[in-house]
Amino acid sequence: MSAPESAFERRLRRLPPSFRPRERELPGSGRQWRIETAVLILVGLLLTIAVVNDVVLGTHVNHRLSADLRTWRAYTGHDYKNVSTEQDVLHFTTVDVVCGNTVPGPPKERTQICLQMSGPVSGGRRKIAGGWYVGPKHEDLRRYRYGCFGTPKAKGDCSR
Amino acid sequence: MSVAAQGELQLPRTRATQWAAPLASVCALLIVAAVAEIVLDGALGHSVLIPKSPQIAGWLTGIGERLGYRVFLIALIAATVGYAGLVAFGRSVSKRWAIALLATLHAIVFVGPILLSTDVFSYIDYARLGVLHGLNPYTHGPIAAPHDAVYHYVGQDWKKVDTAYGPLYTLLSYPFGLLGVSGGLWGMKVLATLASAITLVLTWRCARARELDPVVAVLLVGANPLYVIYGLGGAHNDLIMLALMMGAVALTFAGRDAPAAASVIAGALVKATVAVLLPFMLVARRSRGLLLGAIGALALGVVVAYAVFGVDGVNIVAALNRDAAFVSSDSFATEIAHLFGKPGVFPIDHDLLKVALVVIILHLLWRTWRGYDWVAASGWALLAISVTSTWLLAWYILWPLPLAVIARDRRLLVATLVIQALFVVHQMTPLLAPVA
């Protein structure tokens, strides 16, 4: 090492022993190693539980969305592929809204019927709480909704 | 212990040794078959797992079927199981077989389509913005040239976003912008494959320098399913960063501190994350050469970046802050939020995660000061960055892997592989309840 670095090293040697740098760790009792390992195992457990929980959650959501699509197709009698499903990600409820065209055409290019699904999956389908219509080329926003029926009508979810 | 008892204990070990080589071969074949399945099916396109792309793997179409989630996930599981077997029996694999396996995996992915990510199209778009449209990719996103041939292929989320990559990478990618979309794509594939090969060669050298089994070390990196399918498959520039990172480690092992520091800085000018190695190197080596090498390389990088891209080209912190605010469904932060009944990650969670990361890095720096292996400490820091990131992608959890295989602390390797396994498990949802 060069001369100035030696001066630096000399300065480091003036530090109290517990603050001095070491080239290698001292072979000690391994207490620190055990604490670190315990923390790592706990973190690993937390992450494992979180991942498994997320997979289960995702599986239930997929199961529900599958049933939503099946219910929409059965109700409308249209076997369309391009049907959009929206979850209530704001309040984390299981109320989903499924929208699709009322007549054949590109997605959202025709009048759409939106159905509000709720409750558990039974026989591969869910309960339809109500719904509304949305004009062509419009997103499912409150200001574009009309002809509400069922629960949405009672709650005044339509602007018209 | 009696002779008979000794014999009973040795018998399974002998059997295990006898079976190790054939089992390792089966595991290697399983990985090759799984990767080939993904590539051949992916070549057909029209899959949510394969980004829209020019037909660069057209000659492979007709062999496979359209790649669906189910087949992809089963192949991913098969590759993971094969890899686990290879981790267990890796010692019985010869040098020649290991090289043959890695070359085969690289070749299969090289000839196939781009897998699972549109990032490579962003790389090409940024390069074309610079060389064809005269625009600065640090102030303009792909949307600035919407009629460019590659714009159509850029991911929807990234069309309005300026580049977050380092100026060295942006300059390196500029020549590929002149090659057309397909030419640029092949160029990026060559670059990724070359970077991967360099990473593996350097991992080999570093393992040998530390008196570890180099064959096991390169197999653990190069046959890793996430490395092959996501990293190489997507031709990610993370592979260039890893090559420069391993270059820095190899140079440090050779006692060449100044070039080692320059290599870390070069890596950080590709992707900033790797800069985290530098404080650990400085604390462990306490060498003036290292400090001067880092300052010199950084000064050169900043001058060149400023000259070419202006102040936005050197303000990497702004890009990092922007990206740190993104949230992906695969991030552990999101999963923990769901576990505690929250819909997702909130701004306070970002702050808590940043504090946790700072605490971890300070602890690791103190440990390194007191003699802990700086390679392991750097690996832990990279692992901590990926685990605490709210924007976690498969190729981010590859960052600590080459360091983990050469670190003196084996816990790092276990932790890295556990995190990768958890990532794979998290992908399995569509297998359990398919959407109609």
Interface residues (C-beta under 8 A of the other chain):
Chain A: M1 S2 P4 E5 F8 E9 L12 P21 R22 E23 R24 E25 L26 E36 T37 L40 G44 L46 L47 T48 I49 A50 V51 V52 N53 D54 V55 L57 G58 T59 H60 N62 H63 L65 S66 L69 R70 V89 L90 F92
Chain B: V283 R286 S287 R288 F332 T334 E335 I336 H338 L339 G341 P343 W369 R370 G371 Y372 V387 R411 A415 V418 I419 L422 V425 H426 M428 T429 P430 L432 A433 P434 V435 A436
